[in-house]
Amino acid sequence: MSTPAISQEMLSYFNKLSESEQKTFLEILKTFFQNRKEDELSQSVEDYSKELEDASKEIESGDFVMHEDVLKYFNKGK
């Protein structure tokens, strides 16, 4: 379901609520956003793209660990 469709459906349900129910629902939404931690907010496309570019540069420069090496490291004591 696309974002406009979701918004339209939410609005449709919201409009079916009584005034007191709408006020209660609005307070719930406000509380939801007030309690959201800053790190839970969506990352911007630009920031995500920058992280991908940085990671690619690290890999190209040889700054990585092979999966097999990680498994060997963690299985040493077994």
N, C-alpha and C positions, 0 to 999 in steps of 0.2 A: 504494500500500500504506500503510495507516495505521500510526501509531507503535506501537500495541499489537501489531499483526500483525508488524511488523518485529522488535520485542522478542521476541515469541514464537518467530519463526523463528531469530533469533540464539541464543536460549537452547536451542532444539532442536539446532542444530549444535554449540553449545558442549558440551552434555551428551554428544555422540557422541565428543568428544575424550578421549584418555587423560589421566590426571592430569598427566603431564609436559607434554603439549600444552596443557592448560588453563593451567598455570602460565606457560608461554611466551607464550600469547596474552594473558594478563592483564598480563604485563610489557610487551608491545607496546602495549596500550591505555594503560597508565600512562605510557609514554614519549610516546605521541601527545598526551596531555593536558598533560604537563609541558612539552612543546616548543611548545605552542600559544601564540601571542602574545596578549596581552590584547586587542588591537584586533580579533582574529579571532573573539572570542566574540560570541554573538548579542546583538543590541541588544534591549532590553526594548520591549514594546509601548508602554509609557508614553513612553519616550524618543523612539520613532519618531513617535508621535502628536504630541508636543510639537514635533518638527522640522517636521512637516507644517503644524501650526498657525502656527509662526513664518514658514515660507515663504509661506503664504497671506496673512499680514499684510503681508509685504514686497511681494508682488505687488499687493495691494489698494492699498498706498500708492504704487505706481508705481515701486518699487525693483526693476527688472528690465531686461534687455536683450533686444530682439527677435532672433530667429534670423537674420533677414535682415541685421541690423546686425553680428552676429558674423561672418557670411560676408563681408560687405563689408570688415570690418577685417582679416581674415586673407587676403583676396585682393588687398589694395592693391598689394603689391610684385610681382604677377605680370603 
